[in-house]
Amino acid sequence: MTDMTNLTPAQVRELIRRGKITTPTSGMCPGFAQANLVVLPKNLAYDFLLFAQRNPKPCPILEVSDVGSRELKKIAPGADIARDIPKYRVYENGVMTGEYTDVSHLWRDDLVSFLIGCSFSFESELIEAGIEMRHNTMGRNVPMYITNLPCEPAGVFHGNMVVSMRPIPYDQVVKAVTVTAAIPSVHGAPVHIGDPKAIGIEDLSRTDFGDPVDIYPGEVPVFWACGVTPQSAVMASKPPFVITHAPGHMLITDVKNVSLKG
């Protein structure tokens, strides 16, 4: 099996485009930012841009495409938005109607793509700081949950924030907060630490997206705003047609995490 940690983002995107990688991208290309995807018709793009602007914790925008274009100019030149993500989801009227490894056959001239910062980007920083990423250790997708924290609505879009959870030893929580707070473009500091019920999560073993992970004695669940929040908003707002990434399956960009700090 190819060691994804030694490949460039462009090389990994090429493997994804050829159908050689269809798995979650956590841990791939350490040090490079990863991005969530939302693709909408132009007539909904302003509403979504406003939604993202009003909710910067879960929806930090890294780039917006030209109308109808499958190419990016800044974060991943040469990437094909319709083919370079391992798995996509299509929603129609708020209902997921399919998962695909290639959505080029669904592309339209009126589509606008939004690339949103992803918490996978700060994971390499946490690992470098000596903090284990349990989902990587267990070979699973990161656990994600829909909370009771409402996003600020904009136009047709509304819904509650989605969070990703990582168990952190008590003596490493401050370090985890400090490391991630330094990278606001990929969600920044946690939005909640501790009791999941305080943010509307009744059972950590029942994820809304991703997979549950073990939490050991001496650890606390730590929750970060998640770029899957737009999918929650899509399900709540029910626009006619949306393409997103499948949770955990990101676009790997050419942008170094260090450039996003500040």
Buried (B, 14 or more C-beta within 10 A) or exposed (E): EEEBEEBEBBBBBBBBBEEEBEBBBBBBBBBBBBBBBBBBBEEBBEBBBBBBEEBBBBBBBBBBBEBEBBEBEEBBEEBBBBBBBBBBBBBBEBEBEEEBBBBEEBBEEEBBBBBBBBBBBBBBBBBEEEBBBBBBEEEBBBBBBBBEBEBEBBBBBBBBBBBBBBBBBEEBBEBBBEBBBBBBBBBBBBBBBEEBEEBBBEEBEEBBBBBBBEBEEEBBBBBBBBBBBBBBBBBBBBBEBBBBBBBBBBBBBBBEBEEBBE
